[in-house]
Amino acid sequence: MTRRSLIRVIAVILIVLAQPAGPAHADLSRATTTPIEHFVVLMQSNHSFDNYFGTYPGADGIPAGTCMPLRSDSSSTDGCVQPFRLDKESAHDLNNGPGMQRAQYNEGQMNGFVAAYRDKELDGTRAMGYYDGADLPYYWNIADRFTLFDRFFSSARTGSHRNHFYWVAGVPTPNGAEQVPPGGYGDIPTIFDRLEARGVSWKFYVENYDPHITLRTPGSGELAGQPARVPLLNYQRFVDNPALFGKIADLSEYYTDLKNGTLPAVAYVASAGSSENPPSRVQAGQELVRSIASDLAQSRYWSSSAFLWTYDGWGGWYDHVAPPNKDAFGYGFRVPALLVSAYSRRGQVNHTELDYTAILKFIESNWRLDPLGDRDARSPGLDSAFDFTVARPPELVGTTRVTAAPSGHAPAVVYLTYGAGALFAAACAFGVMYAGRPTRQRRRRSDEEQS
Amino acid sequence: MGMAVTGDLDLDLAAAPTTTSVPRRGRWVLPSVRNGAITPMALILGTGAFLRLWALDAVGFNSDEAVYAGQAASIAGDPALSSLFPIFRAHPLLFQTTLSLQFLGGVSDVGARVLSVGFGVATIVVVYLLGKALYSVKVGLVAAFFLAVMPYHVVVTRQVVLDGPQTFFAVLALYCLVRFCTGRATRWLYATAAVFGLSILTKEVAAILVIAVFVFFVLRREFRLGWLAPLISVAILLAVVAVYPLSLMFSGRKSTGSNYLMWQFFRRPNHSLWFYVETVPAAMGFAVLVLAIAGLWLLRRQGSWREWLLGCWVVVPLVFFEIWPTKGYQYLLPIAPIIAVLAARTVVRGKFPGLSALRPPLARATRIAVIFGVGISMAVPSWQSVNPTPAPTFLAGSGGVPGGRETGQWIKANLPEGSRILAVGPSMANIVQFYGHRKAFGLSVSPNARSRNPSYEPVDNPDRQLRSRDLQYIVWDVYSSARAPFFSEQLMRYVQKYGGVAVHTETITVNGQAGSAIPKPVIIVYEVRP
C-alpha cells in the first residue's frame, strides 16, 4: 500500500467515525420490541359489552333465557325484563353512579340492573336494551376482521375521572376520589412521563379541544368534562410546561400528522361530541372510529401501527359477567374493546381478562418502560391479540353489514343444471345416433338375407 | 365424388357435389378430415391458432371480458371475486361454467383467453366440415383458411366474450342441419336441436338463428318434415334451453334474464343504424365479402337449398340486429363463417371466362392467387390487430383496454382492502373490480332502474358517499371520458371538491405527430379525503 493510499484509508475511517453517533444510540433505546412503532388508543364513553356485543357470535354475550327481575331480592321471574334490541333508538342517559353500580352488582349476583332503577322510582327497563350488527355494522364488521375482547373490564367500578386516570397512570386517583384534588394530580407519574423520559414521541389528541380549559379554568357546558377526559390537563406540570402542553392537541392534528408523516409513537385520543356517551348517537362514534381507523389504513403507518378503542365505563347498561375484585377499586363492569392492526388476529374473540392497564402494559413492554403500578405490572397485556409473524394488508372496513356468503348455493346449482344440460345435449347429438346403429345393421343384414 | 384435394383447384371441378360428399340416406358417416386434407388443415389450424395466441396477454381485459371471467371466478368460488361479480347477470352461463372449471386451479386472464381461442380454432374445423358437407373438401379447406385469418373472427375469439363459443355451437348446429338436409336422417335434426340448445345456453341471441332455420324450412318446401321429427327436435331444444330458467329458479332468481332483455329492447340505441355497415365489412375483409356476394350472383345457376340456408343464416340476424337497439361489434360473428364458406364456394367453383376451358393450369394458378390474395388481405389486418398500436380510444368489443389491467393490479397491491372506488362508467369499474379486487361503481350508471342496464349497480348520491367516505378513491380514464364527457367532467369536479390527490397514473406510449413516441396518461387514480 502506498503512502497516498494509506492516507486515503485513514481519512475514510476518520470520516466514518466522525459521524454523529447520538441518534443511533437514541434509536436503539427507542426501538420497539414488536413491529408496532405507533400505537393509537381512543377512549369512548359509557357502554357495556353486552350493550354492544351481547349477541355477537362467539363472544361471551347475553345468556339465553336472561330475564332481569324487577326486585333484586326476589327470585321470581314474574314481571322480569328480557334483553331487547334498541334498534335505531338513541341510547338513554342512565344513572351510572357508585350506588347504582353497587346495586346492579348486588354482591356478585348481577341481578340488580333493573331493580336498582326501580328502587329509585325509575323505569329501569332501558338498561336491558342492546344493539346488534344492524345498529353497529361498522363495529361488528371490525370484530369480524380484527380482534374483539370480551373480557375487557373498566378499571374502576365507576367514575369518569377514576377510569381515565387508570388509562394514563395505571393507579387509582388520590384516595380513589372522583374529584380532582385542588392542586391536581401532583407528581403521580403517567405513561407520558415514562415516554418523555425515554425520548419516545407521544401526543394526546382531543376532539373539539379548547386549550383554555384545564384544572385551573374548568370551563362550562359541554366542554366542562374536558379535564376528566384528558387527565393530563389536571396536572400542573403538563399545563405549565409549554413543551408538554404542546403535545396535547386538537384531533384534527391526528389527520395532518398521518398525512405529513409525523404521527408520534404513542397517540391517545379523547373524544367529545362523538364519544357515544348517552344520549349521544352511537352512529357518531362509529364515524369517528371509522375515520381514525381508515386514515391509519390509508397512511404509511399501517404496517407499523395498532389502534385500540374502548369505553370509560358501562354507562348503567346490563352486562352479565360479574367483574373480578382485583383491589379496593375494581374492576368495574365489562366494556367493549377492539384492536385494529396489521398484526391483530383476524376475527378473534379474545378472552384474556384485561382492563385499561393492559394498554399501559403493552406500551411499557413495547418501548421498554418501567411499570407505573401493580395493575399494569401484573397485566397480561395485549400480546394474545397479536400475531407478529405476518403483516396483513391494510383494509377499509365498510358500514354495510354482510354476513351471508354472497353466492350461497348458486355455484352448485349452476354446475348441476348446466352439467346436466350439456350431458343431455351430448347424448342427443351423439348418443342417439350411435344407438341407432345396431338397429340399422340388423335391418341391413335382414335385407341381405332376404335378397 | 372421390375428389382429390392435393392442390387440384381446377375450375371444372365445380360440379354439384351431391354424389360425393353427401352420405346415403340413413347411413352414419362420422365427420372426418380426409387424409389429403390433413396437411393443409394442419397448416390452416396452425395459422389460425398462431394469430389468436400471439401476444395474447399484451393488453388486459376489457369490460365484458372482466365480467364474464368474474362470473366464472364466482362460480368457481374465488374468495375475492365472488363478492364483486354476481354469478347471474344478463346471459346464460354455459361458457362461464366451462371457464370456471379452469379457474378451480386459479384465476388467470390469459388462461381464460386461451379457452376462447380454443373455441375459435374449433370453429375453423367445423367450418371445414361445413364447407365439405355443403360443397366439397376444397370449399371446406378454403373456407377454413378464410376464417382462420379473418380479422373479425381473430379479434373476437381472442377475447373472453360469449360470441366466439356461441358461434362455434351455432356453426356446429348448422353442420348438423346440413347433414340432415343432405341425408334426411332425422337423427341429425335432433343433433341440430341439441347443439342449438348449447348455442343458446352460451348466449341467448342464438335463438335468432333458430328463427333463421325456421324461415329456411318455410321457404324451401322440398323438406317435408312431417310433425313428429320437428316436435321431438323442439322438445330437445327446449329441454336443453330449460337449463337457463331452471338454474335461475333454483338459485332464487327469476327475472335476471328477462330484465336484461326488456332493458335492451326499450333502451336508447347505443349506435346509429350505420354501425354494422361501418364496422363489420372492414372487420371481415372487403375482399372476402365481395367474393361471397359475387358468388351468389355468378353461380346463381348452381344455386340450391344450400345457398338459401346460408342466406337465411346471414339475413335474419342482420335484420334483427339492425332493428335491435343494442348494437355490438361482435354480435354478427355467427355470420362470419358463412361468409367464409360462400367466398370459398365462389373461388373454388367459379369459372374464369375463356380461361377455364382453354388454359386450365393458368386458371388453377389464378384461383390459387385469388385464394392467397384474399387470405393475405385479411391476414395483414389480423396481424396488425394482434399487434395494436396503443391509442387513447377503442371500440368496445374490439380488444382489451390498454392500461386497465396494470391499473387494477396497482390498486390491488397498493390500496387498502375494502376500498370503494368511483369510476366514470361501468366499463372501467368492471376492469378495476376484476384486477383490483376492490368494489367499484360507474358514475354514469343511472339510479333510475328504467334507464340503466339492470346488470349494473348504480351509486346512490355519489356526493354524499364521497363526503361520508364510503367512496375513498376515484378512477378517471380517457376511454370512458371520450364516450361520456359529461360524467367525466362531473367526476373531476368531485376530485376537486374533495381534495383529490393523484396517487397513480397509468400511461401508454402513443405516436406523436412527428412520429415520436409520446407517453400519454390514460388512467389516473385519485385519493379523496373530505
Boltz contact constraints between the chains, C-beta under 6 A:
constraints:
  - contact:
      token1: [A, 297]
      token2: [B, 416]
      max_distance: 6.0
  - contact:
      token1: [A, 298]
      token2: [B, 416]
      max_distance: 6.0
  - contact:
      token1: [A, 393]
      token2: [B, 417]
      max_distance: 6.0
  - contact:
      token1: [A, 394]
      token2: [B, 416]
      max_distance: 6.0
  - contact:
      token1: [A, 395]
      token2: [B, 416]
      max_distance: 6.0
  - contact:
      token1: [A, 395]
      token2: [B, 417]
      max_distance: 6.0
  - contact:
      token1: [A, 395]
      token2: [B, 418]
      max_distance: 6.0
  - contact:
      token1: [A, 396]
      token2: [B, 416]
      max_distance: 6.0
  - contact:
      token1: [A, 396]
      token2: [B, 418]
      max_distance: 6.0
  - contact:
      token1: [A, 396]
      token2: [B, 419]
      max_distance: 6.0
  - contact:
      token1: [A, 397]
      token2: [B, 418]
      max_distance: 6.0
  - contact:
      token1: [A, 398]
      token2: [B, 418]
      max_distance: 6.0
  - contact:
      token1: [A, 406]
      token2: [B, 82]
      max_distance: 6.0
  - contact:
      token1: [A, 406]
      token2: [B, 83]
      max_distance: 6.0
  - contact:
      token1: [A, 407]
      token2: [B, 74]
      max_distance: 6.0
  - contact:
      token1: [A, 407]
      token2: [B, 82]
      max_distance: 6.0
  - contact:
      token1: [A, 410]
      token2: [B, 87]
      max_distance: 6.0
  - contact:
      token1: [A, 410]
      token2: [B, 251]
      max_distance: 6.0
  - contact:
      token1: [A, 411]
      token2: [B, 75]
      max_distance: 6.0
  - contact:
      token1: [A, 411]
      token2: [B, 77]
      max_distance: 6.0
  - contact:
      token1: [A, 413]
      token2: [B, 247]
      max_distance: 6.0
  - contact:
      token1: [A, 413]
      token2: [B, 250]
      max_distance: 6.0
  - contact:
      token1: [A, 413]
      token2: [B, 251]
      max_distance: 6.0
  - contact:
      token1: [A, 414]
      token2: [B, 75]
      max_distance: 6.0
  - contact:
      token1: [A, 414]
      token2: [B, 93]
      max_distance: 6.0
  - contact:
      token1: [A, 414]
      token2: [B, 97]
      max_distance: 6.0
  - contact:
      token1: [A, 414]
      token2: [B, 247]
      max_distance: 6.0
  - contact:
      token1: [A, 417]
      token2: [B, 243]
      max_distance: 6.0
  - contact:
      token1: [A, 417]
      token2: [B, 246]
      max_distance: 6.0
  - contact:
      token1: [A, 417]
      token2: [B, 247]
      max_distance: 6.0
  - contact:
      token1: [A, 418]
      token2: [B, 94]
      max_distance: 6.0
  - contact:
      token1: [A, 418]
      token2: [B, 97]
      max_distance: 6.0
  - contact:
      token1: [A, 418]
      token2: [B, 243]
      max_distance: 6.0
  - contact:
      token1: [A, 421]
      token2: [B, 240]
      max_distance: 6.0
  - contact:
      token1: [A, 421]
      token2: [B, 243]
      max_distance: 6.0
  - contact:
      token1: [A, 425]
      token2: [B, 194]
      max_distance: 6.0
  - contact:
      token1: [A, 425]
      token2: [B, 197]
      max_distance: 6.0
  - contact:
      token1: [A, 425]
      token2: [B, 198]
      max_distance: 6.0
  - contact:
      token1: [A, 425]
      token2: [B, 240]
      max_distance: 6.0
  - contact:
      token1: [A, 428]
      token2: [B, 190]
      max_distance: 6.0
  - contact:
      token1: [A, 428]
      token2: [B, 194]
      max_distance: 6.0
  - contact:
      token1: [A, 428]
      token2: [B, 236]
      max_distance: 6.0
  - contact:
      token1: [A, 429]
      token2: [B, 191]
      max_distance: 6.0
  - contact:
      token1: [A, 429]
      token2: [B, 194]
      max_distance: 6.0
  - contact:
      token1: [A, 429]
      token2: [B, 195]
      max_distance: 6.0
  - contact:
      token1: [A, 432]
      token2: [B, 187]
      max_distance: 6.0
  - contact:
      token1: [A, 432]
      token2: [B, 190]
      max_distance: 6.0
  - contact:
      token1: [A, 433]
      token2: [B, 187]
      max_distance: 6.0
